[in-house]
C-alpha cells in the first residue's frame, strides 16, 4: 500500500499535539490496492454448477446504465438517489461466459443483481464503457472458496483505454457460507441441525432410517463481495474500463456481477476540530487507534468541537462509545476505519463472545446517547461467521436526536442495529454492503426516526427491518432506499409496530425464504396497531421459494404466525415487477391457521407487471379490499384462494372486496379479479406451475 503524508502534522510530537486546541491539517493519504498473493485452488464442483448461458465475446454498442438491473425509467423517483452509475456485466463487452438467469437458491446467478453475471477464467476480461466522468469504481464479484473454507485471495487487473494498469485484490474470506442457519464457513461440515426437517430428503435426518446422505457442501450461499478502487485520475464518458483475470491467477474462475462508476470529489477538510491524528491516531493502520479516538472525543466534548478524522486507514478493534459528539471523516472513500474481530476473554453480559470495530451509543438502560452525528467515513469489519449473540455491528446502541450520513459499511455482522427506547434518529445517504446479517434493524422502541436514501446490497438477512420485539416501533419512515440481493429473508420487513411508513423504495432480487416487502406478525413482535402505510415502492424479481412450506412467496407477503394482523394496512401506489411467483401473498402457518387471521388490508393504485403464478395468493382466513389494481402477464388464475384450508361449502375463509378499477391480467383480456372470484371462491392450487413472465416494460 502506497501512502504519502504532508504538512506540519507529520512533524508534531505526541505531547505538543495533545496540548493543541484544534488541529490544522493538510493530511493527504493516497491508498493503492493491497498486493496480497493468491492462495488455494477452486471448488471445481461449484464452479461447474455456476456455469451456463452463452460464451464468446459479446459487445454493447453503448454503455447500459441500470438501476437494480432495470431500465431507470421504470423506477423513476423510487429508490436512493445515488452518485454512481450501475452497469451490469452481462451488458458489457466480454470474452467470458454470461451465466443465468436463475432464481434457484444456492447458485451464483441467483445472487447476482438481475440474476445474471459474467464468469471469467484466467486470461478473460469484461470491459465497461464509462457513461459519465469518473475517477472511482466498485466491482461486485465472486471467486471460489478454499476447499476447506476460509476463502482465498486472487488478483484482478484494471486498465482504462488499455493502459494505467492497477491491481485489485479480490477475496472470498468474507463470502461462502454453508449449511443450516446460522451457517458455517466449513464446506465439509455435517448438518448443523440433524433434528430439523429438510427439503432435500423431505425428512428429519436424525429420525430417518436409513439416514439420508446429504451432498456437501450443503446449501452454499453468500457468494459475492465488493471492492472499491480510486483510479488515480479522472476519466471521461466513453473511456473503457477493462477488468482482466491475470493468466496466472490461481482462482479457477472469477464472476463479475456489476461495476459502479462515479466521480469522487476532493477530501473534506475540517480545520477547526479535534483531529484524531493529533491525539495519536495512526492513519497508516499500523497500530490500534481506539484510545486516540476516545481522547479526541473527550477533548472535543470539553471544548465544544467536532472530531475530524483525516484521510487514512485507522485500525480500531473495539467499540467506541459515542454521546453528544460529532465525528466527521474526509469522505467515505478517504477515511477508512477498520478493525479485526477480537475474541473476548469471557462472554460479555449481553452474550457477546467477540468485539470489533464499531460506534455505539450507550445502552438504553443507561439512558442512551443523544446528539451524536456521524458522517463521511467508511467502517470495515472482519466478521466472517454468524454468531447471533455477538455485538459486532458497525453502529449500535441507542441514539436519540442524532444523524448518520454518508457512511460506507461492509464486513460487519449488522450494519446498524439499534435497541430502544430511542427517538429522532435520521439515517441518510449511506451504503451498507456485504453483511453477515441485516443491513439495518430498529429493534424495539425506536420512534419518530427516518431511514432515507440509503443503499444496501448483499445482506445475509433482512435488508431493512422494523422489529417491534417487546416495545413497539412507532412513527418511523423508511423512504427512498434501494435494497438489493438479500441472500436470506426480506428486502424490507416490518414486524409489528404502530403508525410506520415504508415508501418510495426500490427492492430487488431477494434470494431465499423471503421477499421484497414483508409484514410479519412473528418473532415475538408486538401487535400491529394504528396505520401501516406501504406506498409507492417498486419491487422486481421478488418472491422466493420458502424451503419449509415448499411454495413460492409473494413480492409482498403478509404472515400471521404469532397473532392476527388487524391494523389499518394501506398498500398504495406500489409496482410489483417480474414476480417470480405471486405479487401479493397473505398466509398463516398450518399450525395456527384456525387461530389467526389477516384483516384490514387495502390495496389501491397497484401495478403488477408479470407473475409466475397469481396476482393474489391467500392461505389464511380474513379479508382485503382492492381498488385500481392493474395487472398484465399473469401466469395463473388471478386469485389463488385457499383460505385456511377448511374448504367449507360457503366458500373460502378469505374474502376479497372489489372497489372498482381492477383491470387486466385475466383470461381473454378480462380482469384478474373476475366477478366469479368474488367474494370468496375457492380456487386453491397448492403448488401451481410457474410461468416465467416477460421482462417488465413501461406501462
C-alpha positions in Angstrom: 0.0 0.0 0.0 1.5 3.3 -1.1 0.7 6.4 1.0 2.1 9.9 1.4 1.7 12.4 4.2 2.4 16.1 4.1 2.0 19.1 6.3 3.1 20.1 9.8 1.0 17.4 11.4 3.6 14.7 10.5 6.3 16.6 12.5 4.4 17.2 15.7 5.3 15.3 18.8 2.6 13.5 20.7 2.9 15.8 23.7 2.5 19.1 21.8 -0.3 17.6 19.7 -2.3 16.8 22.8 -1.9 20.4 24.0 -3.3 21.7 20.8 -6.9 23.0 21.0 -7.5 22.5 17.3 -5.9 20.6 14.5 -5.0 22.4 11.4 -4.1 19.7 8.9 -3.4 19.2 5.2 -3.0 15.5 5.7 -3.4 13.6 2.5 -3.3 9.8 2.3 -3.2 8.1 -1.1 -4.3 4.4 -0.8 -3.4 1.9 -3.5 -4.5 -1.6 -3.8 -3.2 -4.3 -1.5 -0.9 -6.7 -3.1 -1.8 -10.0 -1.4 -0.7 -13.2 -3.1 -3.5 -15.6 -4.1 -3.7 -18.9 -2.4 -5.6 -22.1 -2.7 -7.4 -23.9 -5.5 -11.1 -23.6 -6.5 -14.1 -25.6 -5.6 -14.5 -27.1 -9.1 -17.9 -28.7 -8.5 -19.4 -25.3 -7.6 -17.8 -23.6 -10.5 -19.4 -26.1 -12.8 -22.7 -25.6 -11.1 -22.4 -21.8 -11.6 -21.7 -22.1 -15.4 -24.3 -21.8 -18.1 -25.5 -19.4 -20.7 -23.5 -18.3 -23.7 -19.8 -18.0 -24.2 -17.7 -15.9 -26.6 -17.2 -12.2 -26.9 -20.3 -10.1 -26.5 -20.4 -6.4 -27.4 -22.5 -3.5 -26.3 -22.9 -0.5 -28.7 -23.1 1.9 -25.8 -23.0 1.8 -22.0 -26.1 0.4 -20.5 -26.9 2.1 -17.2 -29.4 0.4 -15.0 -30.9 0.6 -11.5 -31.2 -2.8 -9.8 -30.7 -4.2 -13.4 -33.8 -2.3 -14.6 -34.3 0.4 -17.1 -34.1 3.5 -14.9 -37.3 4.8 -16.5 -39.2 2.0 -14.7 -38.2 3.2 -11.3 -38.1 7.0 -11.6 -38.5 8.7 -8.3 -38.1 5.5 -6.3 -35.1 4.1 -4.5 -32.0 6.0 -3.5 -30.6 8.9 -5.5 -27.0 7.8 -5.9 -23.8 9.3 -7.2 -22.7 6.2 -9.1 -23.8 4.7 -12.4 -24.6 1.0 -12.2 -23.6 -1.2 -15.2 -24.4 -4.9 -15.3 -21.6 -7.1 -16.5 -23.9 -9.1 -18.8 -24.5 -5.9 -20.8 -20.8 -5.1 -21.2 -18.2 -6.4 -23.7 -16.7 -9.7 -22.6 -15.0 -12.9 -23.9 -16.2 -14.7 -20.8 -19.5 -16.5 -20.3 -22.8 -15.0 -19.3 -24.4 -17.1 -16.5 -28.1 -17.1 -15.7 -30.7 -16.1 -15.4 -31.5 -18.3 -12.4 -33.7 -17.7 -9.4 -32.9 -21.0 -7.7 -31.1 -20.6 -4.4 -27.5 -21.7 -3.9 -26.3 -20.7 -7.4 -24.1 -17.8 -8.4 -26.6 -16.3 -10.9 -29.4 -16.4 -8.3 -27.4 -14.0 -6.0 -26.4 -11.7 -8.9 -28.0 -8.4 -9.5 -30.6 -9.0 -12.2 -29.9 -12.8 -11.7 -27.2 -12.7 -14.4 -23.4 -12.2 -14.3 -20.3 -12.9 -16.3 -17.9 -15.8 -15.5 -14.3 -15.3 -16.4 -11.4 -17.8 -16.4 -7.8 -16.7 -16.3 -6.9 -14.6 -19.2 -10.5 -13.4 -19.9 -12.0 -10.0 -19.4 -15.1 -7.9 -19.2 -15.0 -4.3 -20.5 -17.3 -1.4 -19.5 -17.7 1.9 -21.3 -18.0 4.8 -18.8 -21.3 6.6 -19.1 -20.0 9.7 -17.4 -16.9 11.3 -15.8 -15.5 9.0 -13.2 -12.4 8.5 -11.1 -13.6 5.6 -8.9 -15.1 2.2 -9.4 -16.8 -0.5 -7.3 -16.7 -4.1 -8.6 -19.1 -6.7 -7.3 -17.6 -10.1 -7.8 -17.3 -13.7 -6.6 -14.3 -16.0 -6.5 -14.1 -19.6 -5.2 -13.8 -20.6 -1.6 -10.8 -22.6 -0.4 -11.5 -26.4 -0.4 -11.8 -26.4 3.4 -13.3 -23.0 3.8 -11.9 -19.7 4.9 -11.6 -18.1 1.5 -8.7 -17.3 -0.9 -7.4 -14.1 -2.5 -6.9 -13.5 -6.2 -5.8 -10.6 -8.4 -7.9 -8.7 -10.9 -6.2 -6.2 -13.3 -7.9 -2.9 -14.1 -7.0 -0.9 -17.1 -8.6 2.1 -18.8 -8.3 2.5 -22.5 -5.7 -0.2 -22.5 -3.3 1.5 -20.1 -2.7 2.6 -16.5 -2.9 -0.9 -15.1 -3.9 -1.1 -11.5 -4.4 -4.3 -9.4 -7.3 -5.1 -7.2 -7.0 -8.0 -4.8 -10.2 -9.9 -4.6 -11.1 -12.1 -1.6 -13.6 -14.8 -0.7 -12.7 -14.6 3.0 -16.0 -12.8 3.7 -18.1 -14.9 1.4 -19.2 -18.5 1.1 -21.5 -19.7 4.0 -22.9 -23.2 4.1 -25.4 -25.4 5.8 -28.4 -24.6 8.0 -29.0 -21.4 10.0 -26.9 -19.9 11.5 -24.5 -21.3 8.9 -20.8 -22.3 8.9 -17.7 -21.5 7.0 -16.8 -25.2 6.6 -18.0 -26.7 3.3 -17.3 -30.2 4.6 -19.5 -29.8 7.7 -22.2 -32.3 8.5 -25.7 -31.0 9.2 -25.7 -28.4 11.9 -29.3 -29.5 13.0 -29.9 -33.1 12.0 -33.1 -32.9 14.0 -34.6 -30.3 11.7 -36.8 -31.2 8.7 -35.0 -30.5 5.4 -36.4 -30.4 1.9 -33.6 -32.3 0.3 -34.9 -35.6 1.7 -38.4 -34.4 2.9 -37.4 -35.8 6.2 -35.9 -35.3 9.6 -32.4 -36.9 9.1 -31.8 -37.9 12.7 -35.2 -39.6 12.8 -34.9 -41.4 9.4 -33.6 -44.9 8.8 -31.5 -45.4 6.8 -30.0 -41.9 7.4 -30.1 -39.8 4.3 -26.9 -38.8 2.6 -26.6 -35.0 2.2 -24.4 -33.7 -0.6 -21.6 -31.5 0.6 -21.1 -28.6 0.5 -24.7 -28.3 1.8 -26.6 -25.2 0.7 -23.7 -22.9 -0.3 -24.7 -19.2 -0.2 -23.5 -15.6 0.2 -21.1 -15.8 -2.7 -20.4 -12.2 -3.5 -18.3 -9.4 -2.2 -17.3 -5.8 -3.3 -14.1 -3.9 -3.8 -13.7 -0.2 -4.4 -10.8 1.4 -6.3 -9.7 5.0 -6.8 -8.4 5.2 -10.4 -5.8 7.8 -9.7 -7.1 10.3 -12.3 -10.4 11.5 -13.9 -11.7 9.7 -16.9 -14.3 10.8 -19.4 -17.5 9.4 -20.7 -16.7 6.9 -23.4 -13.4 5.7 -21.8 -13.2 1.9 -21.4 -12.6 0.2 -18.1 -11.4 -3.4 -18.6 -11.3 -6.0 -15.8 -9.0 -8.9 -16.7 -8.3 -12.0 -14.7 -4.5 -12.5 -15.0 -3.4 -15.6 -16.8 -1.5 -16.8 -13.7 -4.4 -16.3 -11.3 -5.0 -19.3 -9.0 -8.7 -18.6 -8.9 -10.2 -21.1 -11.4 -12.9 -18.5 -12.2 -13.9 -15.0 -11.3 -17.6 -13.9 -11.6 -18.1 -10.2 -12.2 -21.7 -9.1 -11.4 -21.6 -5.3 -11.9 -19.4 -2.2 -12.0 -20.4 1.1 -10.3 -18.5 4.1 -11.5 -18.6 7.6 -10.0 -16.7 10.9 -9.6 -15.3 11.3 -6.1 -14.6 14.9 -5.1 -11.6 16.1 -3.0 -11.4 15.1 0.6 -13.3 17.2 3.1 -11.0 19.2 5.4 -12.1 20.4 8.8 -9.6 22.9 10.0 -11.1 23.7 13.4 -11.7 20.4 15.0 -10.3 17.8 17.4 -8.2 15.9 14.9 -7.7 12.3 15.8 -4.2 12.3 14.4 -3.2 15.0 16.9 -4.3 12.6 19.7 -2.2 9.8 18.4 -4.3 8.0 15.8 -2.3 6.2 13.2 -3.5 7.0 9.6 -1.5 4.1 8.3 -3.3 1.4 10.3 -0.1 0.0 11.9 -1.4 0.3 15.5 -4.8 0.4 17.2 -6.2 3.9 17.3 -9.2 3.3 19.6 -7.6 5.2 22.5 -6.8 8.1 20.3 -10.3 8.3 19.1 -11.6 8.3 22.6 -9.1 11.0 23.7 -10.2 13.2 20.7 -13.9 12.7 21.6 -13.3 13.6 25.2 -11.4 16.8 24.2 -14.0 17.8 21.6 -16.8 17.5 24.2 -14.9 19.7 26.7 -14.1 22.3 24.0 -17.4 22.1 22.1 -15.6 21.0 18.9 -16.2 18.4 16.2 -14.0 15.4 15.9 -12.3 15.2 12.5 -10.8 12.0 11.0 -8.5 12.9 8.1 -7.8 10.7 5.1 -6.2 7.4 6.1 -6.8 3.9 7.3 -7.3 3.6 11.0 -7.3 0.4 12.9 -9.9 0.2 15.7 -10.5 -3.2 17.2 -13.3 -2.4 19.7 -16.4 -0.3 20.2 -16.1 3.4 20.5 -18.9 4.8 22.8 -20.3 8.0 21.5 -22.6 10.5 23.2 -23.1 14.2 22.4 -20.4 14.3 19.8 -19.9 14.9 16.1 -17.4 12.8 14.2 -16.6 13.7 10.6 -14.4 12.0 8.1 -12.9 13.3 4.9 -15.4 11.3 2.9 -16.0 7.5 2.9 -13.5 7.0 0.0 -10.8 8.6 2.0 -11.3 8.0 5.7 -11.5 4.2 6.5 -11.9 2.9 10.0 -11.4 -0.8 10.1 -10.7 -3.5 12.7 -10.2 -7.1 13.4 -12.8 -9.2 15.1 -11.4 -9.9 18.6 -12.3 -12.8 20.9 -13.3 -11.7 24.4 -11.6 -13.5 27.3 -15.1 -14.2 28.7 -18.6 -13.6 27.3 -19.9 -10.1 27.9 -23.1 -9.6 29.8 -25.0 -9.3 26.6 -23.7 -12.7 25.4 -21.1 -11.4 23.0 -18.0 -13.6 22.6 -16.3 -11.1 20.2 -15.8 -7.4 19.8 -14.8 -5.4 16.8 -14.8 -2.0 15.1 -18.0 0.0 15.8 -19.5 3.2 17.1 -22.1 2.6 19.8 -24.5 4.7 21.7 -24.9 4.0 25.4 -27.4 1.2 26.1 -31.0 2.4 26.6 -30.9 1.0 30.2 -28.2 3.6 30.9 -30.2 6.4 29.3 -28.9 6.0 25.8 -27.0 8.6 23.9 -28.1 11.9 22.3 -26.8 14.4 19.8 -24.5 12.1 18.0 -23.6 12.9 14.4 -21.5 10.6 12.3 -20.6 11.3 8.7 -18.1 10.9 5.9 -16.2 7.7 6.6 -16.1 4.0 6.0 -16.3 1.2 8.5 -14.8 -2.1 7.5 -15.2 -5.0 9.9 -13.8 -8.5 10.0 -16.9 -10.6 10.6 -16.8 -14.0 8.8 -19.4 -16.0 10.6 -22.8 -15.5 12.2 -23.0 -15.6 16.0 -26.3 -14.1 16.9 -25.3 -13.1 20.4 -22.3 -11.1 19.2 -22.5 -7.3 19.1 -20.1 -6.9 16.2 -22.1 -4.3 14.3 -20.8 -1.1 12.7 -23.3 1.2 14.6 -25.3 0.2 17.6 -26.8 1.0 21.0 -29.4 3.7 21.5 -29.0 7.1 19.6 -31.7 9.8 20.0 -31.7 13.2 18.3 -28.9 12.0 16.1 -27.8 11.7 12.5 -25.8 9.1 10.5 -24.9 10.3 7.0 -22.6 9.3 4.2 -21.0 6.2 5.7 -19.8 3.2 3.7 -20.1 0.0 5.8 -19.1 -3.5 5.0 -18.0 -6.8 6.6 -19.8 -6.3 9.9 -22.5 -8.5 11.3 -25.2 -5.9 11.0 -24.5 -2.5 9.5 -26.7 -0.7 12.1 -28.6 -2.3 14.9 -30.5 -0.1 17.4 -32.1 -1.2 20.7 -34.6 1.3 22.0 -36.2 3.1 23.6 -34.8 5.9 21.5 -36.2 8.6 19.2 -35.5 11.0 16.4 -32.6 9.3 14.5 -32.0 10.2 10.9 -30.0 7.8 8.7 -29.3 9.1 5.3 -27.1 8.6 2.2 -25.2 5.5 3.5 -24.1 2.4 1.6 -24.2 -0.9 3.6 -22.9 -4.0 1.8 -21.6 -7.5 2.4 -23.2 -8.1 5.8 -23.5 -11.4 7.6 -26.9 -10.5 8.8 -29.2 -7.3 8.4 -28.1 -4.0 7.0 -30.3 -2.1 9.5 -32.6 -3.1 12.2 -34.8 -0.9 14.5 -35.1 -3.4 17.4 -37.9 -2.3 19.6 -38.9 1.1 21.0 -37.5 3.2 18.1 -39.8 6.1 17.4 -40.1 9.0 15.0 -37.0 8.1 13.1 -36.2 8.2 9.3 -34.1 5.9 7.1 -33.8 7.6 3.7 -31.7 7.5 0.6 -29.5 4.5 1.6 -28.3 1.6 -0.5 -27.9 -1.9 0.8 -26.6 -4.9 -1.1 -25.7 -8.5 -0.3 -27.1 -8.8 3.3 -27.3 -12.2 4.9 -30.7 -11.4 6.4 -33.3 -8.6 6.1 -32.1 -5.5 4.3 -34.0 -3.0 6.4 -36.1 -4.2 9.4 -38.5 -2.7 11.9 -38.7 -5.3 14.6 -41.0 -4.4 17.5 -39.8 -7.0 20.0 -41.2 -6.2 23.5 -41.6 -2.5 22.7 -43.4 -1.2 19.6 -41.6 0.8 17.0 -43.7 3.9 16.3 -43.9 6.7 13.8 -40.9 5.6 11.7 -40.3 6.1 8.0 -38.2 4.0 5.5 -38.2 6.2 2.4 -36.3 6.2 -0.9 -33.9 3.4 -0.2 -32.5 0.8 -2.6 -32.3 -2.7 -1.2 -30.7 -5.4 -3.4 -30.0 -9.1 -3.1 -30.6 -10.1 0.5 -29.4 -13.7 0.4 -31.8 -14.7 3.2 -35.1 -13.2 4.2 -36.6 -9.9 3.0 -35.7 -6.6 1.5 -37.7 -4.5 3.9 -39.5 -6.2 6.8 -42.0 -4.8 9.3 -42.5 -7.0 12.4 -45.3 -5.4 14.3 -45.4 -1.8 15.5 -47.6 1.3 15.2 -48.0 4.0 12.6 -45.0 3.2 10.5 -44.4 4.0 6.8 -42.5 2.2 4.0 -42.4 4.5 0.9 -40.7 5.1 -2.4 -38.2 2.3 -2.0 -36.7 0.1 -4.7 -36.3 -3.6 -3.6 -34.7 -6.2 -5.9 -33.7 -9.8 -6.0 -34.3 -11.5 -2.6 -32.8 -14.9 -2.9 -34.2 -17.3 -0.3 -37.1 -17.6 2.2 -38.3 -14.0 2.0 -39.4 -11.4 -0.3 -39.1 -7.7 -1.2 -41.7 -6.4 1.3 -42.8 -8.3 4.3 -45.4 -7.6 7.0 -45.0 -10.3 9.7 -46.6 -11.0 13.0 -43.7 -13.2 14.1 -40.5 -13.3 16.1 -42.4 -12.2 19.3 -43.2 -8.8 17.8 -45.8 -6.5 19.4 -49.1 -6.3 17.5 -49.6 -4.1 14.6 -51.6 -1.1 15.6 -52.7 2.3 14.1 -51.9 2.6 10.4 -49.1 0.9 8.4 -48.5 2.6 5.1 -46.7 0.8 2.3 -46.8 3.2 -0.6 -45.1 4.0 -3.9 -42.5 1.2 -3.7 -41.2 -0.8 -6.7 -40.1 -4.4 -6.4 -38.5 -6.5 -9.0 -37.7 -10.3 -9.4 -39.1 -10.8 -5.9 -40.9 -13.7 -4.2 -38.6 -16.6 -3.3 -39.2 -20.3 -2.6 -40.0 -21.0 1.0 -38.0 -24.1 1.9 -40.1 -25.4 4.7 -43.5 -24.8 3.0 -42.2 -25.7 -0.4 -44.2 -22.9 -2.0 -43.4 -19.6 -3.6 -43.9 -16.3 -1.8 -45.3 -13.0 -3.0 -43.4 -9.9 -3.8 -45.2 -8.5 -0.8 -46.3 -11.1 1.8 -48.3 -10.9 5.0 -47.7 -13.6 7.6 -49.8 -14.1 10.7 -47.8 -16.5 12.8 -47.8 -15.2 16.4 -51.1 -13.4 16.3 -53.6 -11.9 13.9 -52.9 -8.8 11.7 -55.8 -6.4 12.3 -54.3 -2.9 11.9 -55.2 -0.5 9.1 -52.7 -1.5 6.4 -52.7 0.6 3.3 -50.8 -0.7 0.3 -50.9 2.1 -2.2 -49.2 3.0 -5.4 -46.7 0.1 -5.5 -45.3 -1.5 -8.6 -44.6 -5.2 -8.5 -42.5 -6.2 -11.5 -41.3 -9.5 -12.8 -42.6 -11.5 -9.8 -41.2 -15.0 -9.5 -44.4 -16.4 -8.0 -47.2 -14.2 -6.7 -47.3 -10.4 -6.5 -49.3 -10.4 -3.2 -49.5 -13.2 -0.6 -51.3 -13.4 2.7 -50.6 -16.5 4.8 -50.6 -18.1 8.2 -48.8 -21.2 9.4 -50.6 -24.5 9.2 -50.4 -25.0 13.0 -52.2 -21.7 13.7 -54.4 -21.3 10.6 -57.6 -21.6 12.6 -56.4 -19.2 15.3 -55.2 -16.1 13.4 -56.4 -14.0 10.5 -55.4 -11.1 8.4 -58.0 -8.3 8.0 -58.0 -4.6 7.3 -55.6 -4.7 4.4 -56.4 -2.3 1.5 -54.7 -2.4 -1.9 -55.1 0.6 -4.2 -53.4 2.0 -7.3 -51.2 -1.0 -7.8 -49.4 -2.2 -11.0 -48.5 -5.8 -11.4 -46.3 -6.5 -14.4 -45.6 -10.2 -14.7 -46.3 -13.0 -12.2 -45.0 -16.6 -12.3 -48.3 -17.6 -10.8 -51.1 -15.4 -9.4 -51.7 -11.8 -8.6 -53.0 -12.7 -5.1 -52.4 -15.9 -3.1 -54.5 -16.3 0.0 -53.6 -19.0 2.5 -55.2 -17.6 5.6 -58.7 -16.5 6.9 -59.6 -12.9 6.7 -60.2 -10.2 4.0 -58.8 -7.5 1.9 -60.0 -4.8 -0.5 -58.7 -4.0 -4.0 -59.1 -0.8 -6.0 -57.4 0.2 -9.2 -55.1 -2.8 -9.2 -54.0 -3.3 -12.8 -52.2 -6.4 -13.9 -50.7 -8.0 -17.0 -48.6 -11.1 -17.9 -50.2 -13.1 -15.2 -49.1 -16.8 -15.2 -52.0 -18.4 -13.4 -55.5 -17.7 -12.1 -55.7 -14.1 -10.8 -56.6 -15.2 -7.3 -55.3 -18.5 -5.8 -57.7 -18.6 -2.8 -57.1 -21.5 -0.4 -58.3 -19.6 2.7 -57.4 -21.6 5.8 -57.8 -24.9 4.0 -61.2 -25.7 5.6 -63.0 -25.6 2.2 -66.4 -25.0 3.7 -69.4 -25.1 1.3 -69.9 -21.4 1.8 -66.6 -20.7 0.1 -63.1 -19.8 1.2 -62.4 -18.3 4.7 -60.7 -15.4 2.9 -62.8 -12.7 1.2 -61.9 -10.2 -1.5 -63.8 -6.9 -2.0 -63.7 -5.3 -5.4 -63.8 -1.5 -5.1 -63.5 -1.0 -8.8 -60.9 -0.3 -11.4 -59.2 -3.7 -11.2 -58.1 -4.4 -14.7 -56.1 -6.8 -16.9 -54.3 -10.0 -16.2 -57.3 -12.3 -16.8 -58.2 -14.8 -19.4 -59.4 -13.4 -22.8 -58.5 -9.9 -21.8 -60.7 -9.9 -18.7 -59.8 -8.7 -15.2 -57.6 -10.7 -12.9 -60.3 -10.1 -10.3 -63.2 -11.5 -12.3 -66.7 -11.5 -10.7 -66.8 -15.2 -10.4 -63.8 -15.0 -8.0 -65.8 -12.8 -5.6 -66.2 -12.7 -2.7 -64.5 -16.0 -1.7 -64.5 -18.6 -4.4 -62.1 -21.4 -3.6 -59.5 -21.6 -6.4 -56.9 -23.4 -4.4 -53.9 -24.8 -6.2 -51.4 -25.7 -3.6 -48.4 -25.5 -5.9 -49.3 -24.1 -9.2 -47.0 -24.4 -12.2 -44.7 -21.4 -12.7 -44.8 -19.5 -16.0 -41.8 -17.2 -16.3 -43.1 -13.7 -17.1 -41.5 -11.4 -19.8 -39.2 -8.6 -18.8 -41.0 -5.6 -17.4 -41.7 -2.7 -19.7 -43.1 0.8 -19.5 -46.8 0.7 -18.6 
